[in-house]
Amino acid sequence: MYHHNKKLTPYAKQLRKNMTYEESKLWYNFLRTYNIRFLRQKVIENYIVDFYCAKAPLIVEIDGGQHYENNAVEKTAYGIKS
């Protein structure tokens, strides 16, 4: 059982609305209609994972271009500074 960090919920909602190109492509072309349920931008402890399947259990992380931006090196867990 994973702990849900409620402080990250607003960030997760924002990320669901503003998926990266790579996340959007995977979600709309495959995971959304897959016969096992996946969740987008799931809060697990102090992280927001891109896709989560409780039945598997499986976490899918998609690296997009945003990871190579200058300010991405200074940030962890979507805007939460370490």
Distance bins in CASP14 RR format, pairs under 12 A and 6 or more apart:
PFRMAT RR
TARGET T0000
AUTHOR 0000-0000-0000
RMODE 2
METHOD distances of the structure
MODEL  1
1 44 0 0 0 0 0 1 0 0 0 0 0
1 45 0 0 0 0 0 1 0 0 0 0 0
1 54 0 0 0 0 0 1 0 0 0 0 0
1 57 0 0 0 0 0 1 0 0 0 0 0
2 39 0 0 0 0 0 1 0 0 0 0 0
2 42 0 0 0 0 1 0 0 0 0 0 0
2 43 0 0 0 0 1 0 0 0 0 0 0
2 44 1 0 1 0 0 0 0 0 0 0 0
2 45 1 0 0 1 0 0 0 0 0 0 0
2 46 0 0 0 0 0 1 0 0 0 0 0
2 47 0 0 0 0 1 0 0 0 0 0 0
2 49 0 0 0 0 1 0 0 0 0 0 0
2 52 0 0 0 0 1 0 0 0 0 0 0
2 54 0 0 0 0 1 0 0 0 0 0 0
2 57 0 0 0 0 1 0 0 0 0 0 0
2 59 0 0 0 0 0 1 0 0 0 0 0
3 43 0 0 0 0 1 0 0 0 0 0 0
3 44 1 0 0 1 0 0 0 0 0 0 0
3 45 1 0 1 0 0 0 0 0 0 0 0
3 46 0 0 0 0 1 0 0 0 0 0 0
3 47 0 0 0 0 0 1 0 0 0 0 0
4 12 0 0 0 0 1 0 0 0 0 0 0
4 39 0 0 0 0 0 1 0 0 0 0 0
4 42 0 0 0 0 1 0 0 0 0 0 0
4 43 1 0 1 0 0 0 0 0 0 0 0
4 44 1 0 0 1 0 0 0 0 0 0 0
4 45 0 0 0 0 1 0 0 0 0 0 0
4 46 0 0 0 0 0 1 0 0 0 0 0
4 47 0 0 0 0 0 1 0 0 0 0 0
4 48 0 0 0 0 0 1 0 0 0 0 0
4 52 0 0 0 0 0 1 0 0 0 0 0
5 11 0 0 0 0 1 0 0 0 0 0 0
5 12 0 0 0 0 1 0 0 0 0 0 0
5 42 0 0 0 0 0 1 0 0 0 0 0
5 43 1 0 1 0 0 0 0 0 0 0 0
5 44 0 0 0 0 1 0 0 0 0 0 0
5 45 1 0 0 1 0 0 0 0 0 0 0
5 46 1 0 1 0 0 0 0 0 0 0 0
5 47 0 0 0 0 1 0 0 0 0 0 0
5 48 0 0 0 0 1 0 0 0 0 0 0
5 77 0 0 0 0 1 0 0 0 0 0 0
5 78 0 0 0 0 0 1 0 0 0 0 0
5 80 0 0 0 0 1 0 0 0 0 0 0
6 12 0 0 0 0 0 1 0 0 0 0 0
6 13 0 0 0 0 0 1 0 0 0 0 0
6 43 1 0 0 1 0 0 0 0 0 0 0
6 45 0 0 0 0 0 1 0 0 0 0 0
6 46 0 0 0 0 0 1 0 0 0 0 0
7 43 0 0 0 0 1 0 0 0 0 0 0
7 45 0 0 0 0 0 1 0 0 0 0 0
7 46 0 0 0 0 1 0 0 0 0 0 0
7 48 0 0 0 0 0 1 0 0 0 0 0
7 77 0 0 0 0 0 1 0 0 0 0 0
7 78 0 0 0 0 0 1 0 0 0 0 0
7 79 0 0 0 0 0 1 0 0 0 0 0
7 80 0 0 0 0 1 0 0 0 0 0 0
8 14 0 0 0 0 0 1 0 0 0 0 0
8 15 0 0 0 0 1 0 0 0 0 0 0
8 41 0 0 0 0 1 0 0 0 0 0 0
8 42 0 0 0 0 1 0 0 0 0 0 0
8 43 1 0 1 0 0 0 0 0 0 0 0
8 44 0 0 0 0 1 0 0 0 0 0 0
8 45 0 0 0 0 1 0 0 0 0 0 0
8 46 1 0 0 1 0 0 0 0 0 0 0
8 47 1 0 0 1 0 0 0 0 0 0 0
8 48 1 0 1 0 0 0 0 0 0 0 0
8 49 0 0 0 0 0 1 0 0 0 0 0
8 76 0 0 0 0 0 1 0 0 0 0 0
8 77 1 0 0 1 0 0 0 0 0 0 0
8 78 1 0 0 1 0 0 0 0 0 0 0
8 79 0 0 0 0 1 0 0 0 0 0 0
8 80 1 0 0 1 0 0 0 0 0 0 0
9 15 0 0 0 0 0 1 0 0 0 0 0
9 16 0 0 0 0 0 1 0 0 0 0 0
9 41 0 0 0 0 1 0 0 0 0 0 0
9 42 0 0 0 0 0 1 0 0 0 0 0
9 43 1 0 0 1 0 0 0 0 0 0 0
9 44 0 0 0 0 0 1 0 0 0 0 0
9 48 0 0 0 0 1 0 0 0 0 0 0
9 78 0 0 0 0 0 1 0 0 0 0 0
10 16 0 0 0 0 0 1 0 0 0 0 0
10 17 0 0 0 0 0 1 0 0 0 0 0
10 41 0 0 0 0 0 1 0 0 0 0 0
10 43 0 0 0 0 0 1 0 0 0 0 0
10 48 0 0 0 0 0 1 0 0 0 0 0
10 78 0 0 0 0 0 1 0 0 0 0 0
10 79 0 0 0 0 0 1 0 0 0 0 0
10 80 0 0 0 0 0 1 0 0 0 0 0
11 17 0 0 0 0 0 1 0 0 0 0 0
11 18 0 0 0 0 0 1 0 0 0 0 0
11 41 0 0 0 0 1 0 0 0 0 0 0
11 42 0 0 0 0 0 1 0 0 0 0 0
11 43 0 0 0 0 1 0 0 0 0 0 0
11 46 0 0 0 0 0 1 0 0 0 0 0
11 47 0 0 0 0 0 1 0 0 0 0 0
11 48 1 0 0 1 0 0 0 0 0 0 0
11 75 0 0 0 0 0 1 0 0 0 0 0
11 77 0 0 0 0 1 0 0 0 0 0 0
11 78 1 0 1 0 0 0 0 0 0 0 0
11 79 1 0 0 1 0 0 0 0 0 0 0
11 80 1 0 0 1 0 0 0 0 0 0 0
12 18 0 0 0 0 0 1 0 0 0 0 0
12 19 0 0 0 0 0 1 0 0 0 0 0
12 39 0 0 0 0 1 0 0 0 0 0 0
12 40 0 0 0 0 1 0 0 0 0 0 0
12 41 1 0 1 0 0 0 0 0 0 0 0
12 42 1 0 0 1 0 0 0 0 0 0 0
12 43 1 0 1 0 0 0 0 0 0 0 0
12 44 0 0 0 0 0 1 0 0 0 0 0
12 47 0 0 0 0 0 1 0 0 0 0 0
12 48 1 0 1 0 0 0 0 0 0 0 0
12 49 0 0 0 0 1 0 0 0 0 0 0
12 50 0 0 0 0 0 1 0 0 0 0 0
12 52 0 0 0 0 0 1 0 0 0 0 0
12 77 0 0 0 0 0 1 0 0 0 0 0
12 78 0 0 0 0 1 0 0 0 0 0 0
12 79 0 0 0 0 0 1 0 0 0 0 0
12 80 0 0 0 0 0 1 0 0 0 0 0
13 19 0 0 0 0 0 1 0 0 0 0 0
13 40 0 0 0 0 0 1 0 0 0 0 0
13 41 1 0 0 1 0 0 0 0 0 0 0
13 42 0 0 0 0 0 1 0 0 0 0 0
13 43 0 0 0 0 1 0 0 0 0 0 0
13 48 0 0 0 0 0 1 0 0 0 0 0
13 78 0 0 0 0 0 1 0 0 0 0 0
14 40 0 0 0 0 0 1 0 0 0 0 0
14 41 0 0 0 0 1 0 0 0 0 0 0
14 48 0 0 0 0 1 0 0 0 0 0 0
14 78 0 0 0 0 1 0 0 0 0 0 0
14 79 0 0 0 0 0 1 0 0 0 0 0
15 23 0 0 0 0 1 0 0 0 0 0 0
15 24 0 0 0 0 0 1 0 0 0 0 0
15 27 0 0 0 0 0 1 0 0 0 0 0
15 40 0 0 0 0 1 0 0 0 0 0 0
15 41 1 0 1 0 0 0 0 0 0 0 0
15 42 0 0 0 0 0 1 0 0 0 0 0
15 43 0 0 0 0 0 1 0 0 0 0 0
15 47 0 0 0 0 0 1 0 0 0 0 0
15 48 1 0 0 1 0 0 0 0 0 0 0
15 49 0 0 0 0 0 1 0 0 0 0 0
15 50 0 0 0 0 1 0 0 0 0 0 0
15 51 0 0 0 0 0 1 0 0 0 0 0
15 62 0 0 0 0 0 1 0 0 0 0 0
15 66 0 0 0 0 0 1 0 0 0 0 0
15 77 0 0 0 0 0 1 0 0 0 0 0
15 78 1 0 0 1 0 0 0 0 0 0 0
15 79 0 0 0 0 0 1 0 0 0 0 0
16 23 0 0 0 0 1 0 0 0 0 0 0
16 24 0 0 0 0 0 1 0 0 0 0 0
16 27 0 0 0 0 1 0 0 0 0 0 0
16 39 0 0 0 0 1 0 0 0 0 0 0
16 40 1 0 1 0 0 0 0 0 0 0 0
16 41 1 0 1 0 0 0 0 0 0 0 0
16 42 0 0 0 0 1 0 0 0 0 0 0
16 43 0 0 0 0 0 1 0 0 0 0 0
16 48 0 0 0 0 1 0 0 0 0 0 0
16 50 0 0 0 0 0 1 0 0 0 0 0
16 51 0 0 0 0 0 1 0 0 0 0 0
16 78 0 0 0 0 0 1 0 0 0 0 0
17 23 0 0 0 0 0 1 0 0 0 0 0
17 24 0 0 0 0 0 1 0 0 0 0 0
17 40 0 0 0 0 0 1 0 0 0 0 0
17 41 0 0 0 0 1 0 0 0 0 0 0
18 24 0 0 0 0 1 0 0 0 0 0 0
18 40 0 0 0 0 0 1 0 0 0 0 0
18 41 0 0 0 0 1 0 0 0 0 0 0
18 66 0 0 0 0 0 1 0 0 0 0 0
18 78 0 0 0 0 0 1 0 0 0 0 0
19 25 0 0 0 0 1 0 0 0 0 0 0
19 26 0 0 0 0 1 0 0 0 0 0 0
19 27 1 0 0 1 0 0 0 0 0 0 0
19 28 0 0 0 0 1 0 0 0 0 0 0
19 31 0 0 0 0 0 1 0 0 0 0 0
19 32 0 0 0 0 0 1 0 0 0 0 0
19 40 1 0 0 1 0 0 0 0 0 0 0
19 41 0 0 0 0 1 0 0 0 0 0 0
19 50 0 0 0 0 1 0 0 0 0 0 0
19 51 0 0 0 0 0 1 0 0 0 0 0
19 62 0 0 0 0 1 0 0 0 0 0 0
19 64 0 0 0 0 0 1 0 0 0 0 0
19 66 0 0 0 0 0 1 0 0 0 0 0
20 26 0 0 0 0 1 0 0 0 0 0 0
20 27 0 0 0 0 0 1 0 0 0 0 0
20 40 0 0 0 0 0 1 0 0 0 0 0
20 41 0 0 0 0 0 1 0 0 0 0 0
20 50 0 0 0 0 1 0 0 0 0 0 0
20 61 0 0 0 0 0 1 0 0 0 0 0
20 62 1 0 0 1 0 0 0 0 0 0 0
20 63 0 0 0 0 1 0 0 0 0 0 0
20 64 1 0 1 0 0 0 0 0 0 0 0
20 65 1 0 0 1 0 0 0 0 0 0 0
20 66 1 0 0 1 0 0 0 0 0 0 0
20 67 0 0 0 0 1 0 0 0 0 0 0
20 69 0 0 0 0 0 1 0 0 0 0 0
20 78 0 0 0 0 0 1 0 0 0 0 0
21 27 0 0 0 0 0 1 0 0 0 0 0
21 28 0 0 0 0 0 1 0 0 0 0 0
21 29 0 0 0 0 0 1 0 0 0 0 0
21 62 0 0 0 0 1 0 0 0 0 0 0
21 63 0 0 0 0 0 1 0 0 0 0 0
21 64 1 0 0 1 0 0 0 0 0 0 0
21 65 0 0 0 0 1 0 0 0 0 0 0
21 66 0 0 0 0 1 0 0 0 0 0 0
22 28 0 0 0 0 0 1 0 0 0 0 0
22 29 0 0 0 0 0 1 0 0 0 0 0
22 30 0 0 0 0 0 1 0 0 0 0 0
22 50 0 0 0 0 1 0 0 0 0 0 0
22 51 0 0 0 0 0 1 0 0 0 0 0
22 60 0 0 0 0 0 1 0 0 0 0 0
22 61 0 0 0 0 0 1 0 0 0 0 0
22 62 1 0 1 0 0 0 0 0 0 0 0
22 63 1 0 0 1 0 0 0 0 0 0 0
22 64 1 0 1 0 0 0 0 0 0 0 0
22 65 1 0 0 1 0 0 0 0 0 0 0
22 66 0 0 0 0 1 0 0 0 0 0 0
22 67 0 0 0 0 0 1 0 0 0 0 0
23 29 0 0 0 0 0 1 0 0 0 0 0
23 30 0 0 0 0 0 1 0 0 0 0 0
23 31 0 0 0 0 1 0 0 0 0 0 0
23 32 0 0 0 0 0 1 0 0 0 0 0
23 38 0 0 0 0 0 1 0 0 0 0 0
23 40 1 0 0 1 0 0 0 0 0 0 0
23 41 0 0 0 0 1 0 0 0 0 0 0
23 48 0 0 0 0 0 1 0 0 0 0 0
23 49 0 0 0 0 0 1 0 0 0 0 0
23 50 1 0 1 0 0 0 0 0 0 0 0
23 51 1 0 0 1 0 0 0 0 0 0 0
23 60 0 0 0 0 1 0 0 0 0 0 0
23 61 0 0 0 0 1 0 0 0 0 0 0
23 62 1 0 1 0 0 0 0 0 0 0 0
23 63 0 0 0 0 0 1 0 0 0 0 0
23 64 0 0 0 0 1 0 0 0 0 0 0
23 65 0 0 0 0 0 1 0 0 0 0 0
23 66 0 0 0 0 0 1 0 0 0 0 0
24 30 0 0 0 0 0 1 0 0 0 0 0
24 31 0 0 0 0 0 1 0 0 0 0 0
24 32 0 0 0 0 0 1 0 0 0 0 0
24 40 0 0 0 0 1 0 0 0 0 0 0
24 41 0 0 0 0 0 1 0 0 0 0 0
24 50 0 0 0 0 0 1 0 0 0 0 0
24 51 0 0 0 0 0 1 0 0 0 0 0
24 62 0 0 0 0 1 0 0 0 0 0 0
24 64 0 0 0 0 0 1 0 0 0 0 0
25 31 0 0 0 0 0 1 0 0 0 0 0
25 32 0 0 0 0 0 1 0 0 0 0 0
25 50 0 0 0 0 0 1 0 0 0 0 0
25 62 0 0 0 0 1 0 0 0 0 0 0
25 64 0 0 0 0 0 1 0 0 0 0 0
26 32 0 0 0 0 1 0 0 0 0 0 0
26 33 0 0 0 0 0 1 0 0 0 0 0
26 34 0 0 0 0 0 1 0 0 0 0 0
26 38 0 0 0 0 1 0 0 0 0 0 0
26 40 0 0 0 0 1 0 0 0 0 0 0
26 50 0 0 0 0 1 0 0 0 0 0 0
26 51 1 0 0 1 0 0 0 0 0 0 0
26 60 1 0 0 1 0 0 0 0 0 0 0
26 61 0 0 0 0 0 1 0 0 0 0 0
26 62 1 0 0 1 0 0 0 0 0 0 0
26 63 0 0 0 0 0 1 0 0 0 0 0
26 64 0 0 0 0 0 1 0 0 0 0 0
27 33 0 0 0 0 1 0 0 0 0 0 0
27 34 0 0 0 0 1 0 0 0 0 0 0
27 38 0 0 0 0 1 0 0 0 0 0 0
27 39 0 0 0 0 0 1 0 0 0 0 0
27 40 1 0 0 1 0 0 0 0 0 0 0
27 41 0 0 0 0 0 1 0 0 0 0 0
27 50 0 0 0 0 1 0 0 0 0 0 0
27 51 1 0 0 1 0 0 0 0 0 0 0
27 60 0 0 0 0 0 1 0 0 0 0 0
27 62 0 0 0 0 1 0 0 0 0 0 0
28 34 0 0 0 0 0 1 0 0 0 0 0
28 40 0 0 0 0 0 1 0 0 0 0 0
30 36 0 0 0 0 0 1 0 0 0 0 0
30 38 0 0 0 0 1 0 0 0 0 0 0
30 51 0 0 0 0 1 0 0 0 0 0 0
30 60 0 0 0 0 0 1 0 0 0 0 0
30 62 0 0 0 0 0 1 0 0 0 0 0
31 37 0 0 0 0 1 0 0 0 0 0 0
31 38 1 0 1 0 0 0 0 0 0 0 0
31 39 0 0 0 0 1 0 0 0 0 0 0
31 40 0 0 0 0 1 0 0 0 0 0 0
31 50 0 0 0 0 1 0 0 0 0 0 0
31 51 1 0 1 0 0 0 0 0 0 0 0
31 52 0 0 0 0 0 1 0 0 0 0 0
31 53 0 0 0 0 1 0 0 0 0 0 0
31 56 0 0 0 0 0 1 0 0 0 0 0
31 58 0 0 0 0 0 1 0 0 0 0 0
31 60 1 0 0 1 0 0 0 0 0 0 0
31 62 0 0 0 0 0 1 0 0 0 0 0
32 38 1 0 0 1 0 0 0 0 0 0 0
32 39 0 0 0 0 0 1 0 0 0 0 0
32 40 0 0 0 0 1 0 0 0 0 0 0
32 51 0 0 0 0 0 1 0 0 0 0 0
34 51 0 0 0 0 0 1 0 0 0 0 0
34 53 0 0 0 0 1 0 0 0 0 0 0
34 55 0 0 0 0 0 1 0 0 0 0 0
34 56 0 0 0 0 0 1 0 0 0 0 0
34 58 0 0 0 0 0 1 0 0 0 0 0
34 60 0 0 0 0 0 1 0 0 0 0 0
35 53 0 0 0 0 0 1 0 0 0 0 0
35 55 0 0 0 0 0 1 0 0 0 0 0
35 56 0 0 0 0 0 1 0 0 0 0 0
36 51 0 0 0 0 0 1 0 0 0 0 0
36 52 0 0 0 0 0 1 0 0 0 0 0
36 53 1 0 1 0 0 0 0 0 0 0 0
36 54 0 0 0 0 1 0 0 0 0 0 0
36 55 1 0 1 0 0 0 0 0 0 0 0
36 56 1 0 0 1 0 0 0 0 0 0 0
36 57 0 0 0 0 0 1 0 0 0 0 0
36 58 0 0 0 0 1 0 0 0 0 0 0
36 60 0 0 0 0 0 1 0 0 0 0 0
37 51 0 0 0 0 0 1 0 0 0 0 0
37 52 0 0 0 0 1 0 0 0 0 0 0
37 53 1 0 0 1 0 0 0 0 0 0 0
37 54 1 0 0 1 0 0 0 0 0 0 0
37 55 1 0 0 1 0 0 0 0 0 0 0
37 56 0 0 0 0 1 0 0 0 0 0 0
37 57 0 0 0 0 0 1 0 0 0 0 0
37 58 0 0 0 0 0 1 0 0 0 0 0
38 49 0 0 0 0 0 1 0 0 0 0 0
38 50 0 0 0 0 1 0 0 0 0 0 0
38 51 1 0 1 0 0 0 0 0 0 0 0
38 52 1 0 0 1 0 0 0 0 0 0 0
38 53 1 0 1 0 0 0 0 0 0 0 0
38 54 0 0 0 0 1 0 0 0 0 0 0
38 55 0 0 0 0 1 0 0 0 0 0 0
38 56 0 0 0 0 1 0 0 0 0 0 0
38 57 0 0 0 0 0 1 0 0 0 0 0
38 58 0 0 0 0 1 0 0 0 0 0 0
38 59 0 0 0 0 0 1 0 0 0 0 0
38 60 1 0 0 1 0 0 0 0 0 0 0
39 48 0 0 0 0 0 1 0 0 0 0 0
39 49 0 0 0 0 1 0 0 0 0 0 0
39 50 0 0 0 0 1 0 0 0 0 0 0
39 51 1 0 0 1 0 0 0 0 0 0 0
39 52 1 0 1 0 0 0 0 0 0 0 0
39 53 1 0 0 1 0 0 0 0 0 0 0
39 54 1 0 0 1 0 0 0 0 0 0 0
39 55 0 0 0 0 0 1 0 0 0 0 0
39 56 0 0 0 0 0 1 0 0 0 0 0
39 57 0 0 0 0 0 1 0 0 0 0 0
39 58 0 0 0 0 0 1 0 0 0 0 0
39 59 0 0 0 0 0 1 0 0 0 0 0
39 60 0 0 0 0 0 1 0 0 0 0 0
40 48 0 0 0 0 1 0 0 0 0 0 0
40 49 0 0 0 0 1 0 0 0 0 0 0
40 50 1 0 0 1 0 0 0 0 0 0 0
40 51 1 0 0 1 0 0 0 0 0 0 0
40 52 0 0 0 0 1 0 0 0 0 0 0
40 53 0 0 0 0 0 1 0 0 0 0 0
40 59 0 0 0 0 0 1 0 0 0 0 0
40 60 0 0 0 0 0 1 0 0 0 0 0
40 62 0 0 0 0 0 1 0 0 0 0 0
41 47 0 0 0 0 0 1 0 0 0 0 0
41 48 1 0 1 0 0 0 0 0 0 0 0
41 49 1 0 0 1 0 0 0 0 0 0 0
41 50 1 0 0 1 0 0 0 0 0 0 0
41 51 0 0 0 0 1 0 0 0 0 0 0
41 52 0 0 0 0 1 0 0 0 0 0 0
41 59 0 0 0 0 0 1 0 0 0 0 0
41 60 0 0 0 0 0 1 0 0 0 0 0
41 61 0 0 0 0 0 1 0 0 0 0 0
41 62 0 0 0 0 0 1 0 0 0 0 0
41 77 0 0 0 0 0 1 0 0 0 0 0
41 78 0 0 0 0 1 0 0 0 0 0 0
42 48 1 0 0 1 0 0 0 0 0 0 0
42 49 1 0 1 0 0 0 0 0 0 0 0
42 50 0 0 0 0 1 0 0 0 0 0 0
42 51 1 0 0 1 0 0 0 0 0 0 0
42 52 1 1 0 0 0 0 0 0 0 0 0
42 53 0 0 0 0 1 0 0 0 0 0 0
42 54 0 0 0 0 1 0 0 0 0 0 0
42 57 0 0 0 0 0 1 0 0 0 0 0
42 58 0 0 0 0 0 1 0 0 0 0 0
42 59 1 0 0 1 0 0 0 0 0 0 0
42 60 0 0 0 0 0 1 0 0 0 0 0
42 61 0 0 0 0 0 1 0 0 0 0 0
43 49 0 0 0 0 1 0 0 0 0 0 0
43 50 0 0 0 0 0 1 0 0 0 0 0
43 52 0 0 0 0 1 0 0 0 0 0 0
43 59 0 0 0 0 0 1 0 0 0 0 0
43 77 0 0 0 0 1 0 0 0 0 0 0
43 78 0 0 0 0 0 1 0 0 0 0 0
43 80 0 0 0 0 0 1 0 0 0 0 0
44 50 0 0 0 0 0 1 0 0 0 0 0
44 51 0 0 0 0 0 1 0 0 0 0 0
44 52 1 0 0 1 0 0 0 0 0 0 0
44 54 0 0 0 0 0 1 0 0 0 0 0
44 57 0 0 0 0 0 1 0 0 0 0 0
44 58 0 0 0 0 0 1 0 0 0 0 0
44 59 1 0 0 1 0 0 0 0 0 0 0
44 61 0 0 0 0 0 1 0 0 0 0 0
44 77 0 0 0 0 0 1 0 0 0 0 0
45 59 0 0 0 0 0 1 0 0 0 0 0
45 77 0 0 0 0 1 0 0 0 0 0 0
46 76 0 0 0 0 1 0 0 0 0 0 0
46 77 1 0 0 1 0 0 0 0 0 0 0
46 78 0 0 0 0 0 1 0 0 0 0 0
46 79 0 0 0 0 0 1 0 0 0 0 0
46 80 1 0 0 1 0 0 0 0 0 0 0
46 82 0 0 0 0 0 1 0 0 0 0 0
47 59 0 0 0 0 1 0 0 0 0 0 0
47 61 0 0 0 0 1 0 0 0 0 0 0
47 76 0 0 0 0 1 0 0 0 0 0 0
47 77 1 0 1 0 0 0 0 0 0 0 0
47 78 0 0 0 0 1 0 0 0 0 0 0
47 79 0 0 0 0 0 1 0 0 0 0 0
47 80 0 0 0 0 1 0 0 0 0 0 0
48 59 0 0 0 0 0 1 0 0 0 0 0
48 61 0 0 0 0 0 1 0 0 0 0 0
48 76 0 0 0 0 0 1 0 0 0 0 0
48 77 1 0 0 1 0 0 0 0 0 0 0
48 78 1 0 1 0 0 0 0 0 0 0 0
48 79 0 0 0 0 1 0 0 0 0 0 0
48 80 0 0 0 0 1 0 0 0 0 0 0
49 57 0 0 0 0 0 1 0 0 0 0 0
49 58 0 0 0 0 1 0 0 0 0 0 0
49 59 1 0 1 0 0 0 0 0 0 0 0
49 60 1 0 0 1 0 0 0 0 0 0 0
49 61 1 0 0 1 0 0 0 0 0 0 0
49 62 0 0 0 0 0 1 0 0 0 0 0
49 77 0 0 0 0 0 1 0 0 0 0 0
49 78 0 0 0 0 0 1 0 0 0 0 0
50 58 0 0 0 0 0 1 0 0 0 0 0
50 59 1 0 0 1 0 0 0 0 0 0 0
50 60 1 0 1 0 0 0 0 0 0 0 0
50 61 1 0 1 0 0 0 0 0 0 0 0
50 62 1 0 1 0 0 0 0 0 0 0 0
50 63 0 0 0 0 1 0 0 0 0 0 0
50 64 0 0 0 0 1 0 0 0 0 0 0
50 66 0 0 0 0 0 1 0 0 0 0 0
50 67 0 0 0 0 0 1 0 0 0 0 0
50 78 0 0 0 0 0 1 0 0 0 0 0
51 57 0 0 0 0 0 1 0 0 0 0 0
51 58 0 0 0 0 1 0 0 0 0 0 0
51 59 1 0 0 1 0 0 0 0 0 0 0
51 60 1 0 1 0 0 0 0 0 0 0 0
51 61 1 0 0 1 0 0 0 0 0 0 0
51 62 1 0 0 1 0 0 0 0 0 0 0
52 58 1 0 0 1 0 0 0 0 0 0 0
52 59 1 0 1 0 0 0 0 0 0 0 0
52 60 1 0 0 1 0 0 0 0 0 0 0
52 61 0 0 0 0 0 1 0 0 0 0 0
53 59 1 0 0 1 0 0 0 0 0 0 0
53 60 1 0 0 1 0 0 0 0 0 0 0
61 67 0 0 0 0 0 1 0 0 0 0 0
63 72 0 0 0 0 0 1 0 0 0 0 0
64 72 0 0 0 0 1 0 0 0 0 0 0
65 72 0 0 0 0 1 0 0 0 0 0 0
66 72 1 0 0 1 0 0 0 0 0 0 0
66 73 0 0 0 0 0 1 0 0 0 0 0
66 75 0 0 0 0 0 1 0 0 0 0 0
66 78 0 0 0 0 1 0 0 0 0 0 0
66 79 0 0 0 0 0 1 0 0 0 0 0
67 73 0 0 0 0 1 0 0 0 0 0 0
67 75 0 0 0 0 0 1 0 0 0 0 0
67 76 0 0 0 0 0 1 0 0 0 0 0
67 78 0 0 0 0 0 1 0 0 0 0 0
69 75 0 0 0 0 1 0 0 0 0 0 0
71 78 0 0 0 0 0 1 0 0 0 0 0
71 79 0 0 0 0 1 0 0 0 0 0 0
71 81 0 0 0 0 0 1 0 0 0 0 0
72 78 0 0 0 0 0 1 0 0 0 0 0
72 79 0 0 0 0 1 0 0 0 0 0 0
73 81 0 0 0 0 0 1 0 0 0 0 0
73 82 0 0 0 0 0 1 0 0 0 0 0
74 80 0 0 0 0 0 1 0 0 0 0 0
74 81 1 0 0 1 0 0 0 0 0 0 0
74 82 0 0 0 0 1 0 0 0 0 0 0
75 81 1 0 0 1 0 0 0 0 0 0 0
75 82 0 0 0 0 1 0 0 0 0 0 0
76 82 1 0 1 0 0 0 0 0 0 0 0
END
